[in-house]
Amino acid sequence: MDTLLSIILVLTVITLIVSVVIFIKVKKISSFDSYVKKQAKKQMNNTVTKSKKQLIFTPFEEGLNKISKNRYEELETLIVESDITQIQKHIKNDKFNYEELVLFYINKIKQYDNNKLNTIIEINEDALILAKEMDKKLKNGTIVGKLHGIPVLLKDNIGTGDKLHNTAGAKALEMSSSDRDAYIVSKLKQSGAIILGKANLSEWANFMSLNAPNGYSALGGQTHNPYGNFDVGGSSSGSAAGVASNFATISIGTETTGSIIYPASQNSVVGIKPSLGLWSRDRIIPLAHDLDTAGPITRNVEDAAILLSELVGQDNNDEITCHSNIKRDYTKYLLDDGFKKMKIGIVTNKEVVSSYRKEDKIIIDRIMQELTNEGAIVKEIMLDKKAFDLETHIDVFTYEYKNDVEKYLHDIGEKAPVKTIKEIAEYNKKDIDNHAPFGQYFIEKSRDTKTTEEENNRNVVFNQRNTSDSIDEALKNNNVDVLMSLSNYLSAVYATAGYPAINIPAGYRSNGEPIGVTFVSGKYREDLLIRAGYSYEQKFNYRIKPLLKK
């Protein structure tokens, strides 16, 4: 087994999001197709334990009962698949109000998600109160911001200073909450957004077990793909599947390596993994601070661009946010003819191509032709091999997870029922069948890590330099604006570099499974990604809404 394959396996196992996608089974390399099928099979087992939280609808029952069947059908035609701009236009034209908007989503969650898709882990019991306040403000002529009254789902590792908990899906943090709003949550509220609830996730952002399926957490149960018996992706599974199912207008996920891009691809939605430092990570339960970032997951690129723009800001609690020369209004790049003269490089390294699933080459060829027909200059390129020459990420992840999580738990003070990784591991052992039915391999490995700060810094610098240099050189030497691949096949490279990526729905496999095209650019060049993504979406519009079953 060569060193490269070992490194790729470690990356894949760590986050279970198939970053580069070469899997090793005993002495044999198995296909990505085989992995995905096994993931889907595990998810269909629908593991549920006594730890799973139940959604509470009591605060909304009176309001739900006031909506007649006919009215609900009217709202269905107006709200489903509508974006921020369309919703605000409907409200301006008195088609419905924010109160009905929230109740519509709650009703949909109750019908289709509750103990079915499991995309939601907790509903904000004050969501209706907030919606009524937004209606009053609008009536009085006050518009808080671009997200005035827009319901948003937050991945359940993003802290809020309200009644919602912040758990990472872990039983040990079931009653834990943040001492205050995360910086990006404060920005959401400044823009007028309504926090509808918290989305399920792969527990601890997929840093829990070697065996757990994507989208599983002790508190949330198993999230399912609304398009069928397919891998839902991880770790932002609930954020992607929830917004795909029209349970909210927009959502936010987090990514370490592929955890926004992969579930976005698997659920036919748009996902943006921002450059490291564009959005604050303040009060977000961490995995590894040298890679972690939150990002938008939406049904179209315009909503993603609006959300991306609204949450940019320099935060004193996160020293990496530095935006003096960053373009902040990404809606300026929503151009129908954005592909004209845009130069796109299709990455063809063997480390990427060897991860192709059945039909992937056909899909890639089709997309290349589509881009060429729209005026793009498309060429096949290769990254320098150093892009895949990475020091063992397992040491980086275990070291940073332990230190970062313990710092977060210390910072939230009395809101944290446990304070150390050791306490979390011991808590899980008290009832392993319910707290950690798939084991807690990575929790224990982090507890026992021997990596020093000096060693970790050396590994991080080496990895970031190799990946960022390879992307920069590929863009410059090949004279291209963006790189392209499918799904999360480039995640180990762009994420390690701290560079941005966007995933756009690109159709469906012959069995109905969604697939997305991914564009990658240089650091803080989200403008190019918005331009490419919006143009592709507007020209081809591959997203179809899932047929949900009660």
N, C-alpha and C positions, 0 to 999 in steps of 0.2 A: 504494500500500500504506500504510494508516494506521499511526500509531505503535503503537497497541495491538496490532495483529496482529503487528507486528515484534517487540514485547516477548514476546508469547506464543510465537512461533516460537523465539526464543532460549531461553526456558525449556525448551521441549520438546526442542530439539536438544541442549542441555547435558546433560540426564539421560536422554534417550530414554525417558522414562516418560509422556510425553503429559500434562503437567500441566494445561493448559487446553484443549488439543487443537484448535487451528486451524492447519492446515498449508498452506504455500504452495509451489506448484509452478509455476515460471516466473512467469506473470502470473495464475495461476489458483489459487483456494483448493480443495484437494482434501478429501474427506471423511475423517473419522476411520476409517470402515469401510475405506477404501482403504489408509490407513496400516497398520491392523492386519493386513489381508490381506497386504500387502507384508512386514510383519514376520514373519508366519507362514511365508511363502514363503522368506524368507532363512534362517529357522531350520531349515527342512526341508532346506536344502542341507547342513546338518550339517558345517560347516567344521571340519576337524581338521588340525593342523599337527604338526610334529616336536616342538613345545614341550609338547604335552599330557602331563600326568603320568598315570601308571597307578596305579590303586588297588592297595594291597598287602594281601593276605589271609593271608599266611604265618603271622602270630602267632595266627590264629584257626582254622587248618585242623584241628588236633587236636580242638578243642572242637566244631567243626562236624560232624566225622565221628562224634562220639558221639551226635548227635541223629538218631534214626531218622526215617523218613518219616512214620510214624504219630504220633510225638511232635511233629514239626514241624506236622502238620495240627491237632493239639490246641492247640498254641501259637497257631496262626493264628486259631482261633476265640476265643481268650482275649485276644490282644494287639491285633489289627488294630482300629483305630478306638477303642481304649480310651484313656481319659484318665488323668491322674495319680491321681485318687482311685480309679478302678476298678483300675488296676495295683497300687496299694498294698494294696487289699482282696484281690486275687487272691494276692499274695505273703503277706499275713497268713494267708490260708486255705490256704497250701502248694500252690497251683495251679502255681506255678513260682517260680524265684528270680531274682535280679538277673543272675546269670551266664547263665541261659537267655534272659533278656530281651535282653541285649546280643547274644548269639549269634543270636537270632531276627532282630534288625535287621540284623546283619552278613550273614546268609544272604540276606535280602531285597534288600539292596544288591547283593550279588554276583549274584543272579539277574536283577534288573530294572533296576539303575542302571548297573552297570559297562559303560562304552562304549555305553550305550543312552540313558537319560534324562540322564545326566551331571549329577546334582544335587550329587554329592559330589566334592570336589576332593582330600581327604585324610582317611584314617581314623586315629584315635588308636590306635596300636599297643598302648597300655597300658590300653585300655578294659576288657578282660576282667579284667586284674589289679585294676583299681579296682572292678569289679562283685563280684569275690570278696571284696574287703575289706569292701564294703557288706553282703554276706551274713553275714560273720563278725560285724560290728558288730551287725546285727539279731539274730543268734542269741544274742549276749551281752547283749541288752536295750538296746542303744544305737541311738537314732534321731537322726541328725545334724540333720535338718531336714525341711521339707515336701517337698523335692526328693530325699530320700534314695534313691540308686540310680537316679534317673530319667535316661535318656540324652537328651542335648541336642545339636543341631547348631548350630554357630556360623558365621555368614557369615565368609568368609575375609579379612576386614579387621579382625577382633576378636582382639587379641593374647592369647596364652597363654604362660606361663613354662615349659611342658613341652617335649616333643619336636616338637610340631606347629609348622609354619611359619605365617607370616602374610604373605600375598603380594598381596592385592587382585587376584589372578588374573594378575599381571604376570610375565613371564619374568624381568625384571630383578631381581625379588625372590624368585625361586624358592627360594633357600637362606636367605632371611631369616626371622628369627623375632623375637618380642618378648623383651626382657630380663626381663620379669616378666608376671604375669597382669594383664590389664586389670581395673579396679576391679569391673566387673560380672561378670567371670569369677571373681574372688575371692569375690564374693557368691554366685554359683552354687555354688561349692565349699563355702562355709560352710553352705549349705542342703543339701548332700549330693549335688548333681547330678554325673553322669558326662559329661565332654565326649567325645562319640562321634566327632566329627570336624568338619571344616571344609566348609562348603557353597560351591558354585560361585556366581559372581556375574557381573554385567556388569562387565568389567574396569575397575578404578579407580572402582568405584561409578558406572559409566556416564559417566565423564569421560575418554574415550579418543579416540573417533572419531565423525565424522559418519555413517559408513556401517555401523558394526558393528550386528548384530542384538542385541536384548535377550537377556540370558542367555549371551553369549559372552565367554570369556576365553581368553587364550593357553594358560594352564596347565590350565584346566578343560574346554576345548572348548565345545560348544553345549549348554546346558541345554534340555530339551524339556518341554512341557506334558503331564502324564500323562493329561489328558482328551482329547487328540487333537492334530490339526495346527492348534493355535491359538497366538497369541502367549503366551509364558510370562511376559512382563512383566519389568521390571527395576527396580532393580538387584539386589534380594534374591531373584532367581529361584530359586537353589538352596535357600535357606531355605524358600521357599513350596512349591515343587514337591516337595522332599524330605519335608517333614512331611505334605503332601497324600498322598504315596505310602506313608505309614507306614514310612519309613526311620528314624524316631526318634519319641520321644513328643512333644517340643516342639522349637522352634528359635528362633533370634534373628536378625533382620535389622537393617539400618540404613537410614535414610531421610534424604535431603536435601530433595527435593521429589517425593514420591510413590513412593519406592522400597520401601516396605513395603506401602502401601495398594494400589498397582496390581498387583503380583504376587499379593497375597492375593486380590484380586478375580478375577484370571485363573485361579487354581488352587483356588478354592472352599475357602478357609481363612479363619481370623480373623487380622487383623493390627491391631496398635495402634501408631500413631505417637505416642509420649508428648509431653507438653509439653517444650519445650527447658529442660533443667535438672532434670528429674525423675530421669533416669538419667545417670550419669557417662559422658563420652566418652573418658576416660583410656585410653591405649594402643589406641585404635581408629584405623586408618589413615584420615585425614580427607579430606573433599572441601572443605567450607566450614564453619568452626566456628560461624558465625552461624545455621546451619540444621541441621547434622548432629545426629542422635541415633540410638541403637539402640532396638529395640523388639521385643515378643513377636510371633511368628508360630506359631499353634497350630491345632488342629482344632476347638476349641470355646472359648467365652468363659470358662468356668470356669478352664481351664488358663492362658489369657491373663491373667486376673485374679490367679491365684496367682503366676505368673511376674513380672507387673508389680510386685506387692507385695514380692516377695522381693528385688528388685534395686534398690529405692529406697534412697538413702543419700547423705549428704553426703560428698563426696570432696575432700580438700585439693588434689588434682592437677587438679581441674576446678572453677574458681572459680564457675561458674554454678550448681552444685548447691546449692540453699538451700531447705530443706524444713521450716522451723519450724512452719508452719501447714497442712501438706499431709496429707490423709487417706492413710494408708499401707496399710491393709488393705482392698483393693478387693473382696475376696470378700464383704464386707458388703452389696454392692450387686447381688448375684446374686438378683434378685427376679423371680418368675414374673409378677407383676402390675405390673411396673415402668412400663408404659405408661399406667396409670390417671392421668388428669389431666396427663400429660406433654404439653408443648406443643412441637410440631415445625414448623420452618420449612423448606419445600422451596425451595431457591434457584433462581430463574427468570431471572436476568440473561441477556441475549443472549449474553454471553461464555461462559456455561455451556451454555445450551440449544443454541447453534449447534454444540456439540461432540457432541451426541447422535448415536449410531449408530442404524441401523435397529433397530426394536423397543424402543428406550430409552424413548420416551414411553409405550408400552404397559406396560412394566415399572414405570416411575415411578407411573403411575396405579394399577396393581395394588397396589404397596406402600402408596400413600396410603390405599387402601381397607382394606388389611389393618390398618394402624395405627389407622385410625378405628374399625374393628370391635373393636379391643382397648382402646378407651377413650382413645386419644390425641386431642389437639386438633391437627389438621393444617391448616396454611395455607400458601399460596404467598407468598413474600417476595422482596425484591430487596436485595442488598448495595449500599451506596453505590458509585458508579462509581470512587471512589478506590482501591477494593480491587484494581482492575486497572490502576491508574496507577502503574507501577513503573519505577524507574530501571533501566537495562540490567543484567540479572543476569550477563551474560557477563563484565563487568568485576569483579564481586564474586567470581564463581566462579574466574576465572583468577588473581586476586590471592590469594585465600584458599587455593586449592589449592596454589599454589607455596609460599607461606609456611608453611602448615600441614603439608604433606607433608615439606618440608625440616626443619622442627622435629622432626617425629616421627622421621625418619631420624637426625637428630643425637642425639635423646634415647635411642634404643635402642643407640647406640654401635657396637661392633664387630659387632653383629648385622645391621647394614645394609651390603650389598655396594656400594651407591651412596649418595650423599649429597645430590645435587641433581637438580632436574628436567632440567637440561642433561645430566647424566650419563645419566639414564634415556632421554632422546631419542637420545643418541649410541649407547647400547647397542642400542636397538631398530633403529637404522639399519644396524647391522652385519649383520643378517639380517631385514630387514623382512618378508619373506614368512612367516616363522615367528614372529617376535616381535610383529608388528603388521600382520597381513594386511589389515586394514581401514583402515590408516593410523593416525596419531597426531596428528590435528588439534589436539585440546585440550591435549595435552602440549606441543606446540610453541607454541601460543598462550599458554599459561601461562609457558613459558620466556621468552617475549619481552614479557610484560606490562609496561606503562608506568604502570599505575595506582599511585597513591601511597596510603599508609595513610590520610591525611586524606580523599582522595577516596572510598576504600572505606568509611570510617566514615560519611561523609555519605550515600552510597548506601544503606548498610544501615539507618541510622536512618530515612531517608525511607521505605524500603520496609516496614520493620517497623511504623512508625507508621500508614501508610496501611492496611495489611492488618489489624492488630490493632484499630485504631479502627473499621474497617468491620464487623468481626465483633462487637465489643462493642456497637456501636450497633444492629446488626441484632437481636441477642439482646434488648437492652433496649427498643428502640422498638417491636418487634413482639411483645414479651412472650412470647418462646419460650425454651425450655430448651436446645435443640440445633438445629443446621442439618442438612440432609440433601441428599444427591445420590447419584449412582452412581459406583462405581469411584473414579478419581482426578481427577474433573472439578473438584474444589475444591482440589487439592493446591497449586497456586501461591499460593493465598490463605492457607490455614491454616498451611502449612509456613513461608512467609515471615514470618508473624506469630509463629511459635514455639509455635503452639497445637496441641492434641491432636486425633486423629481415630481412628476405629475402622471397620474394614470387616468386614461379616458376609455369609456366603454368602446370596444372594437368589434362587437358581435358576439356570436355564440358558437360553441363547438357543435358538431353534428348531433350530440346527445342533449343539447340545450344548456350546457354549462357556460356561464359567462366567461369572456376573456377580454382583457384590457391591453391597450398599447401604452407604453411608458416612455416618456421623454425625460432626459436628464440634461442639465446645463451647469455652467460654472457657478461658483458661490455668489449668492445674491442676484442671480439672473432669473428670478421668478418671472420677470416680464416676458422673457422668451418662451417660458413654459406656458404661460397664460395664452400668449399669442398662438403657439402651436396647438395647444389643447382646444382652444375655442374654435379655431379654424377647422380642425378635424371634426369636432362635434357638430358644428353648423352644417358642414358639407355632407356628413354621412349619418349622423343621428342614430346610432345603433342601439341606444338604450330603449328597452321595452319594459313596461311595469310588470312585476311578477303577479301571477294569478294566485292569490292567497286563499288558503283553505281554512274554514272555521274548525 
